[in-house]
Amino acid sequence: MISTGEEVAAIAEHEHMPEVAAAAFANYVLEQEHDPARLKEMIVDDFRVAVRARRFEHAQELFMALRHFLAEYPQARSQRAPGRSGR
């Protein structure tokens, strides 16, 4: 289960949805699809966008959300979301 506001905010930003909907979506993905890698990739994508836009404070928030997420779902560290290729 997604447990921090930062994680929910990152998913909401990526999916362009309200945070309440993002929390439900994230929990659905984790419970139904068993795919923490998909959520990890969303946070990483948002982090990259923030860095490119020179929004370093926001990038730092996303990085902290990613660290917490990976601490909760270590299996996502070595997984790549389906349909994603290496960069």
Contacts in CASP RR format, 6 or more apart in sequence:
PFRMAT RR
TARGET T0000
AUTHOR 0000-0000-0000
METHOD contacts of the structure
MODEL  1
MISTGEEVAAIAEHEHMPEVAAAAFANYVLEQEHDPARLKEMIVDDFRVA
VRARRFEHAQELFMALRHFLAEYPQARSQRAPGRSGR
1 27 0 8 1.000
1 30 0 8 1.000
2 8 0 8 1.000
2 11 0 8 1.000
2 23 0 8 1.000
2 26 0 8 1.000
2 27 0 8 1.000
2 30 0 8 1.000
2 39 0 8 1.000
2 69 0 8 1.000
3 68 0 8 1.000
3 72 0 8 1.000
4 65 0 8 1.000
4 68 0 8 1.000
5 19 0 8 1.000
5 65 0 8 1.000
6 61 0 8 1.000
6 62 0 8 1.000
6 64 0 8 1.000
6 65 0 8 1.000
6 68 0 8 1.000
7 26 0 8 1.000
7 39 0 8 1.000
7 43 0 8 1.000
7 65 0 8 1.000
7 68 0 8 1.000
7 69 0 8 1.000
8 19 0 8 1.000
8 22 0 8 1.000
8 23 0 8 1.000
8 26 0 8 1.000
9 19 0 8 1.000
9 22 0 8 1.000
9 61 0 8 1.000
9 65 0 8 1.000
10 42 0 8 1.000
10 43 0 8 1.000
10 46 0 8 1.000
10 62 0 8 1.000
10 65 0 8 1.000
10 66 0 8 1.000
11 22 0 8 1.000
11 23 0 8 1.000
11 25 0 8 1.000
11 26 0 8 1.000
11 39 0 8 1.000
11 42 0 8 1.000
11 43 0 8 1.000
12 18 0 8 1.000
12 19 0 8 1.000
12 21 0 8 1.000
12 22 0 8 1.000
13 46 0 8 1.000
14 42 0 8 1.000
14 43 0 8 1.000
14 45 0 8 1.000
14 46 0 8 1.000
15 21 0 8 1.000
15 22 0 8 1.000
15 25 0 8 1.000
15 42 0 8 1.000
17 25 0 8 1.000
26 39 0 8 1.000
29 35 0 8 1.000
29 38 0 8 1.000
29 39 0 8 1.000
30 36 0 8 1.000
30 39 0 8 1.000
30 73 0 8 1.000
35 79 0 8 1.000
35 81 0 8 1.000
35 82 0 8 1.000
36 69 0 8 1.000
36 73 0 8 1.000
36 75 0 8 1.000
36 76 0 8 1.000
36 79 0 8 1.000
37 76 0 8 1.000
37 79 0 8 1.000
37 80 0 8 1.000
37 81 0 8 1.000
37 82 0 8 1.000
38 81 0 8 1.000
38 82 0 8 1.000
39 69 0 8 1.000
39 73 0 8 1.000
39 76 0 8 1.000
40 66 0 8 1.000
40 69 0 8 1.000
40 70 0 8 1.000
40 73 0 8 1.000
40 76 0 8 1.000
40 77 0 8 1.000
40 79 0 8 1.000
40 81 0 8 1.000
41 80 0 8 1.000
41 81 0 8 1.000
41 84 0 8 1.000
43 62 0 8 1.000
43 65 0 8 1.000
43 66 0 8 1.000
43 69 0 8 1.000
44 66 0 8 1.000
46 62 0 8 1.000
47 59 0 8 1.000
47 62 0 8 1.000
47 63 0 8 1.000
47 66 0 8 1.000
50 56 0 8 1.000
50 58 0 8 1.000
50 59 0 8 1.000
50 62 0 8 1.000
51 59 0 8 1.000
69 76 0 8 1.000
70 76 0 8 1.000
70 77 0 8 1.000
80 86 0 8 1.000
END
